[in-house]
Amino acid sequence: MKALGRHLLIELYDCDGAVLDDIAEIEEHMRTAARKANSTIVNSTFHRFNPYGVSGVVVIAESHLSIHTWPEYGYAAVDIFTCGDSVDPWKAFEYLKNVMKSKRESVFELQRGEYDKVGIGEMEGVKVG
């Protein structure tokens, strides 16, 4: 089934709490993950919560990567939404699980904008109707 985009919903468990609470490190890791996926970074914004935790997003030309961390639980929720055939969200996932030192992961992939549902013909991505 062809789709406009791929969206990974990622749960990272038993991560390094110090990494999850470092806003500069999280932003650099998310930007590096975007580059590893072969995407084009447009902008990013991150926020550190008090007493702990980081949330942020890297906007890419092909969609976005976002993260929300709970260092006190060693947990991070990550979304990687990419469009186009040249971008590989799984490369970003592999990088992030390693740098966050995750011991367990759960990933669910959604197809976004399925061709048949948005009226795009399967042949050559031609719009139908």
C-alpha positions as CSV (number, residue, x, y, z in Angstrom):
1,M,0.0,0.0,0.0
2,K,1.4,3.3,-1.1
3,A,1.1,6.4,1.1
4,L,2.3,10.0,1.3
5,G,4.0,9.5,4.6
6,R,5.3,7.1,7.2
7,H,4.8,7.9,10.9
8,L,6.7,6.0,13.6
9,L,5.2,6.1,17.1
10,I,8.1,5.2,19.4
11,E,8.3,4.3,23.1
12,L,11.8,4.2,24.6
13,Y,12.1,2.5,28.0
14,D,14.8,2.3,30.6
15,C,16.8,5.1,29.0
16,D,19.6,7.1,30.6
17,G,17.8,9.7,32.7
18,A,20.7,12.2,32.5
19,V,20.5,12.1,28.7
20,L,16.7,12.6,28.8
21,D,17.0,15.6,31.0
22,D,19.7,17.5,29.0
23,I,18.0,19.9,26.6
24,A,21.1,20.6,24.5
25,E,21.9,17.0,24.2
26,I,18.3,16.0,23.3
27,E,18.1,18.7,20.6
28,E,21.5,17.7,19.1
29,H,20.4,14.0,19.1
30,M,17.1,14.9,17.4
31,R,18.7,17.0,14.8
32,T,21.3,14.3,14.1
33,A,18.5,11.7,13.8
34,A,16.8,13.9,11.2
35,R,20.1,14.1,9.2
36,K,20.6,10.3,9.5
37,A,17.1,9.8,8.1
38,N,18.2,11.9,5.1
39,S,15.8,14.7,5.8
40,T,16.1,18.5,5.4
41,I,16.0,20.4,8.7
42,V,13.9,23.6,8.6
43,N,13.9,24.6,12.3
44,S,13.8,23.2,15.8
45,T,12.5,24.3,19.2
46,F,12.9,22.6,22.6
47,H,11.8,23.3,26.2
48,R,13.1,22.0,29.5
49,F,10.5,21.5,32.2
50,N,11.1,22.1,35.9
51,P,12.0,20.0,37.8
52,Y,12.9,17.7,34.8
53,G,11.9,16.6,31.3
54,V,12.3,17.9,27.8
55,S,9.9,18.4,24.9
56,G,10.8,19.5,21.5
57,V,10.3,19.2,17.8
58,V,12.5,19.3,14.7
59,V,10.6,20.5,11.7
60,I,11.9,19.0,8.5
61,A,10.9,19.7,4.9
62,E,9.5,16.2,4.9
63,S,7.4,16.7,8.2
64,H,8.7,16.4,11.7
65,L,10.5,14.6,14.6
66,S,9.2,15.2,18.2
67,I,10.1,14.0,21.6
68,H,8.8,14.2,25.2
69,T,10.9,12.8,28.0
70,W,10.3,11.7,31.5
71,P,13.8,11.3,32.9
72,E,12.5,10.2,36.3
73,Y,11.0,7.1,34.6
74,G,13.8,6.6,32.0
75,Y,11.1,7.0,29.4
76,A,10.8,9.0,26.1
77,A,7.9,9.2,23.6
78,V,9.1,10.0,20.1
79,D,7.2,10.6,16.9
80,I,9.0,10.5,13.5
81,F,6.8,11.5,10.6
82,T,8.4,11.6,7.2
83,C,7.2,12.0,3.6
84,G,8.9,11.0,0.4
85,D,10.9,8.0,-0.7
86,S,14.3,9.4,0.0
87,V,13.8,9.7,3.8
88,D,14.1,6.6,6.1
89,P,12.5,7.2,9.5
90,W,13.9,3.8,10.7
91,K,17.5,5.2,10.5
92,A,16.4,8.0,12.9
93,F,14.8,5.4,15.2
94,E,17.9,3.2,15.3
95,Y,20.1,6.2,16.1
96,L,17.8,7.6,18.9
97,K,17.4,4.2,20.7
98,N,21.2,3.9,20.8
99,V,22.0,7.4,22.0
100,M,19.2,7.4,24.6
101,K,20.6,4.0,25.8
102,S,17.2,2.5,25.6
103,K,17.0,-1.1,26.9
104,R,13.5,-1.7,25.5
105,E,11.5,-0.2,22.7
106,S,8.1,-0.3,21.1
107,V,7.5,1.0,17.6
108,F,4.3,1.3,15.6
109,E,4.3,2.4,12.0
110,L,1.4,4.2,10.5
111,Q,0.9,4.9,6.8
112,R,-0.3,8.5,6.4
113,G,-2.2,9.7,3.4
114,E,-2.8,6.3,1.8
115,Y,-3.0,6.8,-1.9
116,D,-6.4,5.1,-2.4
117,K,-8.0,7.2,0.4
118,V,-6.7,10.6,-0.9
119,G,-7.5,9.8,-4.5
120,I,-4.0,9.2,-5.9
121,G,-3.7,6.5,-8.5
122,E,-1.1,3.7,-7.8
123,M,0.5,4.2,-11.2
124,E,3.2,6.9,-11.1
125,G,1.5,8.7,-8.2
126,V,-1.0,10.3,-10.5
127,K,-4.0,12.0,-8.9
128,V,-7.3,10.4,-9.8
129,G,-10.6,12.3,-10.1
